[in-house]
Amino acid sequence: MFNKTLVPQSVAREIQAMIRSGSLKPGEKIPSQRIFSQTLGVSRASLREALLTLETLGLLKTEMGRGTFVAEASRDAGDGAGPMAPWRYSDSYSVFDVFQTRILLEGEIARLSAGRLTQLQLDKMESATQTMEDCWARQDLLANVEADLEFHGTIVSACANAMLKELYQTVRAQITETQRQPIPQTDPERMRHSIAEHRRIIAALRANDAAAARTEMETHIRNTARCAGLSP
């Protein structure tokens, strides 16, 4: 049923579609992982990863001893009123630590990528930013975040420093989670600002302005952290 290389993402999309279509209703308890994984034809490990992703996005919530439920709060308006899910990497790093590291790491990566991005890569970033905007409008939260990941990943791919690129890959799972974590707190105004910040980053990179690219990236990550209630 699913692309084996992207099974958790595919499963998450399938469950999000069930929620958006109403086949899984607000407040409804989802089937046990054993039954649900059999229904979807995937492993329980892939299902668990998909459920964690959807919980971080605020589409599901887990209640200790009761199970996992479709979130009651409607995301149709994207009002940013939902609670954030527990930070899944708390045993190793705080979310504050990860945002602080992102500012240092991605700011420098953006600086070093200025002048190295091809026209095709810059256009890809423009397209990803437009996709983010379009997907937010229809509350396709998974696709919104996937486009955000593509935007940031494209900049990393152009970085001249191989060690910084490897460091980014080492903490990519934690970075990805900080791109999902603030979504339940993100209202339409913040998303508009985030989209505008992406476009300012692109403009700085198009102009080969390394200092501006770094500044715009650092500002963008700080603002995203503030949406999660943090000031790194």
N, C-alpha and C positions, 0 to 999 in steps of 0.2 A: 504493500500500500504506500510506503514512504521511501524516499531517497535514503539509503542506508548511511550515507555520509553526513546527513543532517537530520537524523531521526528526532532528537529532542525538539529542534525548532519546528519540524513538520508536525509533530504531535501537538506542540503548543498552538500552532496555527489552527489545527483541527478543533481543538477544545475551544479556542477563542471564537471560532466560527459557530460552534454549538451555543455559546453564550450569546453571541450577537443575534443569532437566529431565533433564540428563545427556546431551543430544545433543551438547554440547561438554563433554568430560571433563577433569578435572584433569590438567595436564601436556600436554594436547593442543595442538598448534600450530594456530592458526586459519588459514584460507585466506589467500592473498595479498589485498591490498586491492583489486586489480583484479577478482579472481574473487569475493571476498566482496561487494563493492559491486554487482556484476552480479547475484549471487544474491538480495540483499536489494532490488534495484531502486532504489538510491540513489546519489548522487554519492560520489566518493572523499573529497571534503572533509567531507561529513556523516559518513561512516564514520570518518574519522580523528578527528573531534571526539568521536564516541561511544566510540571505543577509548581516547582519552585520559581521558575521564570514568571508564570502567570500570577503567582502570589506577590512577587516583587512589584509587578505592574499594577497591583491592586484589583485584579479581576477575581482572585480567589482569596479565601482566608482559611487558615487552619486553626481549629480550636482543640486544645489539649484534651484528649480523652473522648472527643466527639467526632472528629474527622475533618474533612475539607469541604468547604461550602462555596458556592458562587457568592461573591460579594453583594451585599444588599444595596449599597449606594450605586446609583446610576452613574455611568461614565459618559452618558450621551452628550451632556453639556460640557464635559471636561472642566468641571468647576474647581478641581484641585482640593476637594474637601475630604478625600479619602485618607485613611491612616496608612503610614508606611509599614511595610513588612519588616520583621526582625532582620537584622544584618546577618547574612549567612556565613560570613568569614570572621565572626567575632572571636573565635578561638585563636586566630593568628594576627589579624590587623583590625583596628577600628576603622569605621567609614571615614572618620576625620583624617586618619593617617593616609588613607588611600587618596582622598581629595588633595591633601597637601603634597603627596608624591606626584599626583597628576599635574599639578601646577608647575612643579619643577621640571618634570620629565617632558611633558607635552609642550610646555613653553619653549624649552630648548630645541625639541624636535622641530617645532614650527619654524624657529629661527634658522635652523640648519637646512630646512627643506625649501626655504625661499630661493628662487632662482633655479631649482632643480625639477620642479613639477612641469610635466609636459602640458600642452594645450588639452590633450585628451584627458589627462588626470584632473585638470582644473574644471573642465566641462563635466566630468564625472561627479565632482564635488558639488557643482551647481545643481546637477540632476538629483543627487542624493538629498540636498537641502530642499528642493521643490517637493520631492517625495515625502520628506518629513512633514512639510506643511500640508500637503494633500491628505496624507494618512491621518494626521491629527484631526483634520476637519471631519473625517468620517469615523474617527475614534478606532482606527486600526492601530492599536498601540504597539503590537509586535512589529509591524512593518515600519512604524515611526522610529522605533529604537534601532531596528536593523539598518535603516538608512543613516541614522546618526553614527552607528558603528562603522559603516562604509565611509562616511565623510572623514572621520578621524583616522581610520586605517589607511586611507589614501595618502594622507599627509605623512604618516609614519613610513609608508613604503618608499617615499622620496628622500628620506633622511640620509645624509651622507655618512653618518656615524654608525657603523655596524654594531658596536656595543650598545648604544642607546636603543637601537631597534631590537636587539636581543633582550635588553632589560624590559622594554615595553611588552614583548611577547611573554616574558616570565610572569608578569603581573596582569596579563590581559584579562583573566577571568575576574579579578577584583575590580579592574577598571570598568569592564563591561557592566558589572553590577552597580557601580556608581552612576552609570548612564540610565539604568532602569530604576534605581531606588527612588529618585525624586518624582517619578511620574505620577503617583497618586496625589502629590502635593502641587502638581503643575496645573495652573489655570491658563485660560486662553491668552491672557496678557503676557505671562511668563513665556509661553511657547512662542508668541510673536517676537519677544525680545531675543529668545534663543536663536530663532531663524535669522533675525537681523545680525546677531553676533557671528553666525556662520558666514553670512555674506560679507561682513567686514574682514573676517579672516581670509576669505577667498580674494577679496580686493587687495589686501596687503601682499598675499602670495603672488597674485598676477603682476603686481608692481615690483616684485622682487625686493620688497622692503622687509628685510629680516627683523629689524627692531620692532616694527609695527606688527608683524606676524606674531612675534613672541608676546607682545603686550596684549593683543586682541585675544589670543588663545588663553593666556592667564586670566584675563577678565572674564572670558566665557566660562571657564571652569570654576572660578570663584562664585560667579552668579548662580551656576548650577548647584554648587554646594549650599549657597544661601537658601535655595529653594528646598533643600533637605534640612534646613534649620541649622546650618553650620557656617562658621566664618574662619576658614583656614588661612 
